[in-house]
Amino acid sequence: MTIKLTPKQRIIIRSSDDVFKIMKEILMREGKIDREKEHFWVVGLAQNHRIRYVELISMGGVRYTTVEPMNVFRWSVMKGCVKVIMVHNHPSGNLNPSVEDKGLTDRLIQVGRILAINVLDHLIISTKSYMSFANTGLLSELEKSTQWVPTFELIERIRAEEKKIREEAVRVAAQDNLKKGLKEGEIKGISKRNIEIAKNSIKEGLSLELIIKLTGLTKEEIGKIKV
């Protein structure tokens, strides 16, 4: 569910304090009963770090909520956001990340790499304070983790899901009378994203064969990419 933002809330994010301020306002909109449930949101950012959207991915019970990685990145893919911040609340007020919180963040970082979407931070919030994975250095540690490095089969599934999301984005745009010029723009957008994915894959040391599979680029096109 996309969260409605006021013009004043569509700010440029310069620190985790900025994120907490906006997300606290969103959390406090909830009734007291729902505030006692765990929520998971994703904040999509433009290149200049201005907030483009806030999406509520799931809302669960007092202690946990279920999160599927492709649901987290769905709006990012549709809107072309390449930077996101994850946020979830702990109704108990205990801001220490659980083993599950760390594992989920690790997993989302890896899926984001495949999609060329950068996970900038993950905040755990309460109505009074917050904990930032980036500020504490935990995000940097998880970026080095190999626990959730995906297999070739999983990469293929993620890419297939991304393709379906893009196709859905085209259909939605057509329904909104934005069909004119969309095909050319979509082709350019996909080409640019594939080049970005290829760059990230080269940095990660993936094989040429796998990069060709992931991006659809030719060997010659990949050879011209400067990392």
N, C-alpha and C positions, 0 to 999 in steps of 0.2 A: 504494500500500500504506500503510495507516494504521499509524503507529508506536505501539507500546504504551508508555504513559507511567505512571510511578509517581505516587502522590498528591503526593509531594514535588516532582515536576517540573511539576505543573500550577500554576505560580506566576503571580502578576501581574507582567507585564513592565513594568519601570520604566526600563530602559536597554538599549542594545545589548549591554552586558556580560552582562545576564541571559539574553539570547537565546543568546549565544555559549556560556555555561556549559552550558545545556541541550543545545544542538546538538553541542557537543564530546563530551558524554557519549554521545549517540546515535551519533555517528561512531565513537567508540572501541569501541562494542559490536561493530562489524563486524570480521570477520577481517582480517588484515594484507593479504591479496590484494584484498579488496573496498575497503579503505581507500585503495588506490592507484587506485581508479576515481572518476570525478566523479559526485557525487550532486546532485540538485536536490530540495529540500523546500519545502513551504509550511506556515507556522505560522498557524493560525486563532485569532483572539482574540475574547473576549467584549467587551461594551461597556466593561467596567472593565479591559480588557487582560489578563485571566487567560487562560492558554493553554487552548483547548478541544480542539485536536487538532494533531498534526504528521503530514503526509502526504508520503511519498516519491513524487514525481512521476515521476522517471526516474533511472536509473543507467546511465552509459555507459562510455567508455574512460578512458584516462589524461588526455586533453586536453579532451574535450568530452562533453556529453550532449544529447540532443534533448528539447526542451520545447514542448508545444502549449498555448497560452493557456487554452483551455477546460478542459483537464485540470487546470491550475493552480487554477482557480476552482471546479471541480466540487463539492468538499466544502464550500466556503464557501457556495455557493448552497444546497446540500442542508441544511446546518446553520444557515443564516441568519446567518453571520458577515459583518460589514460591515468588518472590519479584518483585514489579513493582513500577514505578513512573509515575504519570500522569502529562502531561504538555499541557497547551493551551495558546495561545497568545491573547492579547487585542490590536487590531490595533490602538485603540484610545490612547494608552499609559497609560491609567488609570489602575493601577494594583490592585485596590480594588476589592475583590471578590464580585460578585453579589449574591443575594439570590439563584438564579438558580445554580451558581457555587458551593455554599455550599451544596445545596440539592443534586446535582449530585455526589459530593465527598462523602457525607454521604451514598448515595445509592451504590456507587462502593465499599466502605469499607465493607458494609454488604454482597454484592455478593461475594467479595473476600474472606470473612470469610467462606462462604459455600464451595468455591472451594479450601480452604486452600492456598490462595494467599494473601500475605501481601502487602497492599498499604502503601508504606513508606513515600510518599509525593505527593503533587500536587502543581506544580509551575504555576503561571500566569506570562507570560513573554511579554516583548516588545523588540524592537531592542536595547534598552539601559539598561534595568534593569529587575528585577523580584521580585515576592512576593512568599514566601514559606509557605504553610499551616503548615508544620512541625515546621519551625523556629518561627512562630508567636504563636504557641500553638493551632491554630485552628484545626489541625488534631486531637490532643488529645481530644479536646472538642467533635468533631464529632464522635470519636470512642466510646464515652459514650452515644451517641444519640440512641433513640429507634424509631425514626420517620420512618425509613426504615427497621426495623427488619422484615424479610420476613415471610409470613404465610407458613404453611405446603405445601399448594398447589403450591406456588411460588417456594419453595425449590425443590419440585419434578420436576417442569418445568426446573429449572436451571440444576439439575442433569441430566435430559434427554438431554438437549442441550450439556452438557459437554461430555456425552457418544457419541453423534453424532460427536463432534469435535475429540474425541480420535479415533473413527473409521475412520474418514477422514485422521488423521495423519498416521494411519497404511497403508491406501491405497497409500498415497503419498510416504511413505517410500518404499513400495513394488515397486512402479514405478521407484524409484531411485536405484533399484537393492540392496536394503538394507534388503531384506526379510529374509535372513539367520540370524537366532538367534533373530529375532524381536519378535516372539511370546513369548518366554521366558522372554525377557526384558520388553515387554509390561505388562505381568502378574505381574512381580516384581514391575514395576513402579506403576501400578494401586493399588496393595496391599499396597505399601508404602504410596501412596497418601490417601488411605482410612483410614489408621491408623492415618495419620496426621489430616484428617478431623474429625475422631472420637475424637482425643485429643482436638481439638478446640471446638467441640460440647459439650464435657464434661465440659470444662471451661466455656462455655456459659450457662450451666445449662439445656441443652436440655434433654428430657426424653430418657430412654434407648430404648423404642420402636421406637422413631424417629431416633435415631442414627443408629439403625439396618437397618431402611428403607434407610437412606442416604448412608450408607457405604456397606451394604451387608455382614457385619461382623456378627458373631454369638455372643450371649450373653456371652459365655465363652471367646471368643477372646477379646471382649471389656473389660471384667473384668480383663484381664491381662495387659491392657494398663496402663502405669504409666504416670500421668500428671505432 
